[in-house]
Amino acid sequence: MLLRWPGRVPAGVTVAAPVSLVDVGPTLLEAALGASALKFADPASDGRSMLAAAAGGVAIAARPLTSVAPGSA
């Protein structure tokens, strides 16, 4: 995930945690409406905001990542 937000996300920050497509929604939700908006996110979603990690270097806890190829399920 690439983020550019002058004044909020420092240039050159790298987050070591794996990022998935499901993280885009919560990240954009927090960027647009603030952290309090995340309480309205779907609790069944596996996505989480990466904004704090990118903006302040906050560590993101590890999580299992899975993928399913079409026709294999």
C-alpha positions in Angstrom: 0.0 0.0 0.0 1.4 3.4 -0.9 0.3 6.4 1.1 1.1 10.1 0.5 -0.3 12.6 2.9 2.0 15.6 3.4 1.9 16.7 7.0 0.4 13.4 8.3 2.5 10.5 6.8 6.2 11.1 6.8 8.1 10.5 3.6 10.0 7.2 3.4 8.1 5.4 6.1 8.0 1.6 5.6 5.6 -0.7 7.4 6.8 -4.2 7.7 3.3 -5.7 8.4 1.6 -7.5 5.5 -1.1 -5.4 3.9 -4.1 -6.8 2.1 -6.8 -5.4 -0.1 -9.2 -5.6 2.9 -7.1 -3.0 4.7 -7.8 -0.3 2.1 -11.4 0.4 3.3 -10.6 0.9 7.0 -7.5 2.9 6.2 -9.4 5.3 3.9 -12.3 5.5 6.4 -9.9 6.5 9.2 -8.2 9.0 6.9 -11.5 10.6 5.9 -13.4 10.6 9.2 -10.9 10.0 11.9 -10.2 7.0 14.2 -13.6 7.2 15.9 -15.2 6.3 12.5 -13.7 2.8 12.7 -16.3 1.8 15.2 -18.8 2.0 12.4 -16.7 -0.4 10.2 -18.1 -3.9 9.7 -16.9 -6.0 12.6 -16.9 -9.1 10.4 -14.3 -7.6 8.1 -10.7 -8.8 8.5 -9.4 -5.4 7.4 -7.7 -2.9 9.6 -6.4 0.6 9.2 -2.8 1.0 8.4 -2.8 4.8 8.9 -1.4 4.8 12.5 1.5 2.5 11.4 2.3 4.7 8.4 1.9 8.0 10.3 3.7 7.2 13.5 5.5 3.9 13.1 3.0 2.1 15.4 3.6 -1.6 15.3 0.9 -3.7 13.8 0.3 -7.1 15.4 0.9 -10.1 13.2 -2.1 -11.9 11.7 -2.5 -14.9 9.5 -3.1 -14.2 5.8 -4.8 -16.7 3.6 -5.7 -16.8 -0.1 -8.0 -19.0 -2.1 -7.4 -19.6 -5.8 -10.5 -19.7 -8.0 -11.8 -23.3 -8.3 -9.9 -24.7 -5.4 -12.5 -24.3 -2.7 
